[in-house]
Amino acid sequence: MISEIINSYLAILLPVSISCLLLLLVGVYCIFKKNEPASKSTQALEDIFAIAGDDLITTQLDLARAFIESNNAQSAKEILKQIIKQGSPIQKQEAKQLLLLLNT
């Protein structure tokens, strides 16, 4: 009797079970793909955006000042050069002043 029930529902149960298995595999794949570590540069950009909010250039200026205070002139110069390319006139002026300070 049980074998008759299984045989009668086999046409329905087999596709449903295969579909469920495929969905499970896709879900597991998506979970593990999402948890892959980001590259260092991508992670650094995400960290800067998380801290900066809408005003990235001001945060970069603050970061450059912190690098100057910690005697990391090379990193500060790189950031200040980016600010000179992308910042507002006031931010560009401040970045130029900090670069002059580093070069003296």
KOLTI-393931 format. One line per field, with one value per residue (C-alpha): residue number from 1; residue in one letter; chain; x, z negated, y. Coordinates in nm, 3 decimals, decimal comma. Each point is the difference from the previous one (the first is absolute). Layout:
N
k = NUM; ...
r = A; ...
c = A; ...
X = X; ...
Z = Z; ...
Y = Y; ...
END
This chain:
104
k = 1; 2; 3; 4; 5; 6; 7; 8; 9; 10; 11; 12; 13; 14; 15; 16; 17; 18; 19; 20; 21; 22; 23; 24; 25; 26; 27; 28; 29; 30; 31; 32; 33; 34; 35; 36; 37; 38; 39; 40; 41; 42; 43; 44; 45; 46; 47; 48; 49; 50; 51; 52; 53; 54; 55; 56; 57; 58; 59; 60; 61; 62; 63; 64; 65; 66; 67; 68; 69; 70; 71; 72; 73; 74; 75; 76; 77; 78; 79; 80; 81; 82; 83; 84; 85; 86; 87; 88; 89; 90; 91; 92; 93; 94; 95; 96; 97; 98; 99; 100; 101; 102; 103; 104
r = M; I; S; E; I; I; N; S; Y; L; A; I; L; L; P; V; S; I; S; C; L; L; L; L; L; V; G; V; Y; C; I; F; K; K; N; E; P; A; S; K; S; T; Q; A; L; E; D; I; F; A; I; A; G; D; D; L; I; T; T; Q; L; D; L; A; R; A; F; I; E; S; N; N; A; Q; S; A; K; E; I; L; K; Q; I; I; K; Q; G; S; P; I; Q; K; Q; E; A; K; Q; L; L; L; L; L; N; T
c = A; A; A; A; A; A; A; A; A; A; A; A; A; A; A; A; A; A; A; A; A; A; A; A; A; A; A; A; A; A; A; A; A; A; A; A; A; A; A; A; A; A; A; A; A; A; A; A; A; A; A; A; A; A; A; A; A; A; A; A; A; A; A; A; A; A; A; A; A; A; A; A; A; A; A; A; A; A; A; A; A; A; A; A; A; A; A; A; A; A; A; A; A; A; A; A; A; A; A; A; A; A; A; A
X = 0,000; 0,278; 0,182; -0,316; -0,025; 0,368; -0,034; -0,308; 0,169; 0,347; -0,066; -0,062; 0,249; 0,306; -0,010; -0,088; 0,287; 0,247; -0,117; 0,043; 0,350; 0,095; -0,134; 0,198; 0,320; -0,053; -0,064; 0,314; 0,202; -0,133; 0,074; 0,360; 0,056; -0,127; 0,234; 0,314; 0,248; 0,017; 0,328; 0,202; -0,067; -0,373; -0,010; 0,192; -0,243; -0,297; 0,155; 0,062; -0,356; -0,138; 0,193; -0,035; -0,365; -0,069; 0,319; 0,284; 0,247; -0,027; 0,064; 0,301; 0,134; -0,038; 0,176; 0,285; 0,040; 0,011; 0,270; 0,200; -0,025; 0,115; 0,300; -0,139; 0,070; -0,022; -0,358; -0,099; 0,144; -0,193; -0,328; 0,069; 0,070; -0,341; -0,165; 0,162; -0,149; -0,352; -0,069; -0,177; 0,209; 0,025; 0,099; 0,256; 0,152; 0,027; 0,155; 0,258; 0,088; 0,047; 0,220; 0,213; 0,031; 0,119; 0,253; 0,169
Z = 0,000; -0,086; 0,321; 0,196; -0,167; 0,067; 0,362; 0,051; -0,146; 0,143; 0,303; -0,238; -0,278; 0,223; 0,172; -0,328; -0,186; 0,280; 0,001; -0,377; 0,025; 0,270; -0,206; -0,300; 0,204; 0,145; -0,347; -0,145; 0,295; -0,052; -0,371; 0,050; 0,293; -0,204; -0,289; 0,215; -0,129; 0,205; 0,145; -0,214; 0,217; 0,013; -0,375; -0,056; 0,221; -0,182; -0,333; 0,119; 0,130; -0,326; -0,201; 0,240; 0,083; 0,265; -0,037; 0,110; 0,075; -0,351; -0,146; 0,229; -0,126; -0,356; 0,091; 0,163; -0,316; -0,206; 0,229; -0,037; -0,380; 0,006; 0,226; 0,298; 0,257; 0,307; -0,071; -0,083; 0,331; 0,201; -0,166; 0,035; 0,374; 0,039; -0,190; 0,230; 0,298; -0,142; -0,281; -0,020; 0,031; -0,377; -0,041; 0,280; -0,168; -0,333; 0,168; 0,172; -0,333; -0,160; 0,292; -0,045; -0,367; 0,090; 0,253; -0,245
Y = 0,000; 0,245; -0,085; 0,080; 0,342; 0,072; -0,108; 0,217; 0,310; -0,067; 0,219; 0,293; -0,076; -0,043; 0,342; 0,173; -0,165; 0,081; 0,363; 0,023; -0,145; 0,250; 0,290; -0,121; -0,017; 0,347; 0,138; -0,156; 0,130; 0,354; -0,008; -0,106; 0,234; 0,295; -0,080; 0,001; 0,255; 0,319; 0,116; 0,238; 0,302; -0,071; -0,048; 0,325; 0,192; -0,150; 0,099; 0,356; 0,035; -0,140; 0,257; 0,292; -0,016; 0,264; 0,207; -0,225; 0,282; 0,147; -0,345; -0,039; 0,334; -0,122; -0,323; 0,193; 0,209; -0,320; -0,140; 0,322; -0,021; -0,362; 0,086; -0,192; 0,270; -0,225; -0,110; 0,357; 0,126; -0,258; 0,095; 0,373; -0,040; -0,168; 0,283; 0,257; -0,184; -0,053; 0,243; 0,332; 0,319; 0,033; -0,365; 0,032; 0,305; -0,181; -0,305; 0,222; 0,163; -0,343; -0,111; 0,312; -0,086; -0,349; 0,125; 0,240
END
